[in-house]
Amino acid sequence: MCTGRAKGGREIERSQYAEAVELNNWNYKRNQKLYRTRQEINEHIFGTIKRKWGYNYTNLIGLEKVNGEWSLILGVNSPLHLDIHCGVVHPC
């Protein structure tokens, strides 16, 4: 509790994740180039799935089911990604 106000003090609460957030911020500041590269490579895939495919939420409930659903979505994305970037041609 902080003191100093005339009518008592005020409470400052920290999230249960405060240490993890601080560690992440510290890591980001030390490795900004690495984080930017990660954003360019990994997050592009999820942006494509959300914006171009309209996949903004999961249809299932529960971690195991959601992971399975994402595995299917990413499994479809991988061959499409190869088609575009590697020149793989498939009969459609």
N, C-alpha and C positions, 0 to 999 in steps of 0.2 A: 504494500500500500504506500502510495506517495503522500506526503504531507506538505502543507504549505498554503493551502487555501483556508480562508477564514472559517468556512463552514465544514470543516473536516478535511478529508483527503479525497483521493480518487483511486480507483483500482485500475490496474493495467493487466489485461489478460493476454497470455501468449497461447497461440494455437498449439495443439499437440504435435503439429508438424513444423513448428518454428525452427527447430534445429536443422531439419532436412532442407527447409527453404534457405536458411542461411548458408548451409554447405553448398547447395546448388548455386546460389549467387556467387559464392567465393570461387567455385570451380569455373563458372562462366567467365568471371573477370580474368582468371588466370589462363583460360583456353578459349578466348573468343573466336579465333580462327577455326578451331575444331568444331565448336558449336554451330558456327555459320555453315560449315561444310555439311554437318549433320542435317541442318534445316533444309539445305538445298537437295540433299539426296533422299532422306527418309520422309520428311514431312510432305514432300511433293506428291508422293504416292497417296497419302491420306487426303490431301487437298483435291486430287483428281477424282478419287472415289466419291468424295462428298459433293463436289461441285458439278462434275460432268455426269456422274451416275445418279445423283440425287439421294445417295445413301447417307442420311443424316442421323439415323438412330437404328438400334437393333430391334429385331422383331421377337427375340427370345429373352428369357429372364434366367439369371444364374450365370456365374462365371464360366463354368464348363460349357454351357450351351452358347454363350456369347463368343467364347474363344473358337468354338466350332464354326459358328456363323462367319466370323472374321476369317478363319482359315479358308472357307469356301470363297469368300469375296477376294482375298489376296491370291488364292489359287487361280482364279479367273483372270486377275490382273496380270499375273506373271507372263502367260503366253502372249497376251495382247502387247505387253511391254516389249517382249522379244520381237514380235512382228514389226513394231515401229522402229526399234533401234538396231536390230540385227539383220533386217531384210528377209526374215523368214516368211515364206509364202505358204499359205495353207488354202485348201479348196473351201470356199464358202458359197 
